[in-house]
Amino acid sequence: MTIDLSDYEAGEEYDGKYKHALAKIQKRLSHIHYAHIVHKRRAIIAFEGWDAAGKGGIIQRLTAEWDPRYFEVWPISAPTPEELAHHFLWRFWRRLPAQHNIAIFDRTWYGRVLVERVEGFASEAEWQRGYDEINDFEAQQVAVGTTLVKVFVHVTQKEQDKRLAARLEHPWKRWKTGLDDYRNRAKRKDYLAAMHDMFAHTDTKLAPWIVIDGNDKKAARIAALTAIADALEKHVPMEPPELDPEVEKVARKALGLKG
């Protein structure tokens, strides 16, 4: 059964102490990140969702306690002329994480079956073929030991409009908005149809979708971070590294600590 986005529109306010819950999940995520570094694991976290759904806020809080040397955030926009000269997945292959790194994609290869489909940037044959190409691409990442987490952040039209309006009224939020927001808004019905097909074709056993109700920002952040932590933790040993005896010996002597 495919994912139905109408199931993720309750928008219930976060019921708890938000700052405490956020600090707790961020500490857990920091341990998970260290585990990826120590055990030389790699992961991909892919974000999709509506404009103004809150993806950026989730990513900001996801990485707040991470070592910046071992993760990269890739904001994906329209392809460059060089990228257009290659297969649509080429630019994503170039951004895959190295060992002990995590790559975060703020929008992804799903542009082929979403914006490129709806806006006519890809032919029907191209975006129809895209489902199998994407599934193969994701299966290849999982086959080589990469943890893949796919997160879709959903908001209702009413909530999206509220946030778009805030971007107009708040001087320091105006940079976030542009004509694309309103072109996309006008085609919501078309995007919903494309999203329905996307979930039906790409919500696979190897690479399932996690859908987050983004209508309350605090609840969405805690839900998304918890789901990501759960998914990452399944694929990396969580035992801390053993202390090198030689390092311990030298350190204790240098610091005047008893053995």
N, C-alpha and C positions, 0 to 999 in steps of 0.2 A: 504493500500500500504506500502510495507516494505521500510526501510531506504536504500538509495543508497549512499554509501560513496563517489562516484565520484561527488556528488553534493557539497562536502566539500573540494575542492582542489584548490580554487581560490588563496589562499595565499596572499590576498591583505594586504598591509602594513597598520598599524594602522594610521588612519587619524585623528590626534588630538594631544593634549598635553598629552603624555603617563603618565608622572609622576603625573600630576595633576589629570588625570582620575583614576589612580591607587590609589592615596591617598583618593580620594572621595569615591570610591567603598569600600575600606578597612574600612573607617569610617562608612559607612552604614553597612557593615558586622559586625563591632564591636557592633553596636547597636542591630543588630539581635541576636548576640551571647548573649549579656546581657539579651535580652528578653527571650531567651531559659532558662537562669539560673533563672531569676525572676519567670517565669511562669512554671518552672519545666517541660519543654518540652524536648523531645529527638529527635535526627535526625541522619540519616546515609547518608553519601556522599560517593558514590562508583565510583571509577575511573578505567576505562579500556582504552586501546589504544595500539598503536604500541610502540616498544622499541624506545627510544629517541624522543618520540612525545611531551614531555614537561609536563608530568603529575606532576613530582616532583616540577617544577618551579611554576606551578599553585597552588599546595598544600602549598608551602612555602609562597606564597603571600596571599592565602586564610586565613591562620592562623596567619598572622603577627601581627594583633591587638587583637587576642583572648587571654582570660585568660587561661593559660596552665593547670589550675586545672580542667577545664570543657570540655576538648576535648582530644581525643587520635587519633594518626595516626597509622594505622596498615599496615606496609609493608608486603605484602603477597608473600611468596616464596614457594618453594616445600614443601609439607607436611612432617612432621616428622614421624618416625615409629609409635609413639603413635597416631598421627592424622590419619594415614593410617588404623589403626585398627578400626576406627569409620566411620560412614557415612560421606560423603564428606562435609556436611554442619556443622558437629559438631564443627569444629574449629572456624566457624564464629558465631555460637550461643554463644560461650564462650567470644566473643569480642563485643557483642551487647552493646549499650550505656545504662547507668543508666539514671534515671530522671535528667533533666537539663544538660545532656551531649550530645556532638556530636562525633560520631565515623566516622573517615575518613579511607576508605580502599583504599590503593594504590595497585591495583589488588584485585580480588574478587572471589566469588563463581562461577563466569563465567569461571573460569579456567576449570571447568568440560566440558564445551561445546566449549572451544577454545583450549588451549594448550593440555589438556588431550585427546581431540578428535584427534587433528592433530598429536600429537606425539605418539599416541597409548597407553597412560597410562590408558585410560578407554576403555572398550569394546563399540561396537556400541550400544548395549542394554542399557548400563549404561549412555552414554551421550545423547541418545535419551530420556531416562526417565528423564534425568536431567532438561529438559525444564520445565516439569510440577512440578518437585520438587522445582526448583528455583522460579517459579511463585507462588507456594503455600507458600514458605518461605517468599517472599516479601509481599504477601497479608497479612500474619500473622503480619508482622511488622507494616504495615499500619493500620490494624484492631485495634491494641492496642495503636494507636495514634502516632506512630513514623513517622516522615517525611522522606521519602526516595527519594534521588536525585541520579540519575545514569548518569554519564558523560563519554562519549567516545571521546578521542582525536585522530584525524586522521591526518596523514601526508602521502604525496606521497613517492614512493620509492626514487625519486631523492632527496627530502629533508631529508629523513631518512639517506641516504648514506652520505650526506654532514655533518650531525651531528655525525654519527659514525666515519667519518674520523677525525673530530675535536677532538674526544675523544682519538684517537691515537696520534695526534700531540701535544695536550696540556698536559703537564706533570701532572697537577692536575685534569685532567678529566679522566685519564686512569683507575682509580679505578671503573669508571662507566661501563666499557665495559668488555665483556667476550665472551666465545665461544657460549653461548646461543643466543647472538645477531645475530650471523651469521647463526646458525642453523635455527632460526626463519626466518631470511631474505630469506634464500634459499627456504622456503616453503610459500612465500607470497601468491601465488595463492590458496593454501590450506587454509590458514588463512582467506583470503577474502571470500571463500566459507563458512567457519565456521561462520564468522561474519555476513554474509548475513542471514544464518539460525537463528543465535542468535537473530538478530533484528526481524526477521519474527515471532519468537515464544515468545519473551519476551518484546517487546515494547507494554506494556499493558496500559490500561486506568489508573489503579492504580499506575503503576510504569513505566512511559514512559522514553525513552532514550533521552538525550540531546547530540547531536553530535557537536563537536567543530572542526572547520578547524584550525589545529595546525601548518600550514605551515609558518605563521608569528608569532613568539612567543609573541610579544607585543599585537597584535590583539587577539590572542588566549586567553591570560591571562585576558584581559578586558572582552571578550565575555563570558568566562567560569565563572568568578567571578560574573558578572551581572546575568547570568542565574541561578547560585546557589543562589544568594541573592533573586532573584524573587521567586524561588521555596520555600526557607525557610520562607520567609516573609508571604507567603500565609497561613501558618499553625501556626503562633504564634501571639498573640496580641502584637502590637507595642507601646502601651501606657507605658510610664515610670512609675515606682512604686510611690505610694504616700509616702510622707515623714512622718515617725512616729512622731506624735505630741510630745511625750515624749522625743524622741531623739532630735528633733528640739529645744525643750525648754532647755534641758541640754547643747546642743551644743552652742546655742546662748549665754547662760550665761558664759560658759567656754571660748568662743572666744571673748566675749565682743561685741557681735553683737546686734543691736536693733531688737526688735520683729516687 
